[in-house]
Amino acid sequence: MEYSREHLKYADHSGFDGSLQYNDCIIWHHSQKSGYSKYQICVYVEDINNESSEEIYKYYKMREDLEQLFEAYLFLNYISMLMCYRIYNLLKDNS
């Protein structure tokens, strides 16, 4: 059984299981089993009303930039921890 995208075809969101409201935005959700596995696929779609396509693009581009910044922070934090432990081991071995 392949994942069905049938619920995404309806403009009125009637194919979704329900909705929730978060930060004044309506978020629609749908879930189904994925093929023959025991896992379930959950889909969330945010209702973006009265926004131009340019504003939506800027919003998602900003989100991507934030995610890349966070990943860079995690990488730098990991490298700095490696350096701290190497310095600690050098001090411990030479004392």
C-alpha positions in Angstrom: 0.0 0.0 0.0 1.4 3.3 -1.1 0.9 6.6 0.7 -2.3 8.3 -0.6 -2.4 12.0 -1.3 -6.1 12.0 -1.9 -6.8 14.1 1.2 -4.7 17.0 -0.3 -7.0 17.4 -3.3 -9.9 19.1 -1.6 -9.8 22.8 -1.1 -12.2 22.6 1.9 -9.8 20.3 3.7 -12.6 17.7 4.0 -10.0 14.9 3.5 -8.2 15.7 6.7 -8.8 14.1 10.1 -9.3 17.5 11.8 -7.6 20.8 12.7 -6.1 22.6 15.6 -5.3 26.2 16.2 -1.8 27.4 17.2 -0.7 31.1 17.3 -3.8 32.2 15.5 -3.1 29.8 12.6 -5.3 26.8 11.7 -3.3 23.6 11.1 -5.0 20.7 9.4 -3.8 17.2 10.1 -4.1 13.7 8.6 -2.5 10.4 9.4 -2.4 7.0 7.8 -0.4 3.8 8.0 2.6 3.6 5.8 2.5 0.6 3.6 3.0 -2.7 5.3 5.1 -1.3 8.1 4.0 -0.5 11.7 4.7 3.2 11.2 2.2 5.9 10.7 2.6 9.0 8.4 1.3 12.3 9.8 0.7 15.3 7.5 0.3 18.8 8.8 -0.8 21.7 6.5 -1.0 25.3 7.7 -3.8 27.5 6.4 -2.2 30.7 5.1 -4.9 33.2 4.4 -4.6 36.6 2.8 -0.9 36.2 2.1 0.7 36.9 -1.3 2.9 34.2 -2.8 5.9 36.6 -2.3 5.1 36.8 1.5 4.8 33.1 1.8 8.1 32.6 -0.1 9.8 35.1 2.2 8.4 33.3 5.3 9.7 29.9 4.2 13.0 31.3 3.1 13.4 32.9 6.5 12.6 29.6 8.2 15.2 27.8 6.1 17.8 30.4 7.0 17.0 29.9 10.7 17.3 26.2 10.4 20.7 26.5 8.7 21.8 28.9 11.4 20.7 26.5 14.1 22.6 23.6 12.4 25.7 25.8 12.2 25.4 26.5 15.9 25.1 22.8 16.7 28.1 22.0 14.6 30.2 24.7 16.2 29.1 23.7 19.6 30.1 20.1 18.8 33.6 21.2 17.6 34.1 23.4 20.7 33.2 20.4 23.0 35.7 18.2 21.1 38.4 20.9 21.6 37.6 21.2 25.3 37.9 17.5 25.9 41.2 17.3 24.0 42.6 20.2 26.1 41.3 18.5 29.2 42.9 15.2 28.3 46.2 16.9 27.5 46.2 18.7 30.9 45.2 15.5 32.7 48.0 13.5 31.0 50.7 16.1 31.6 49.9 16.9 35.2 
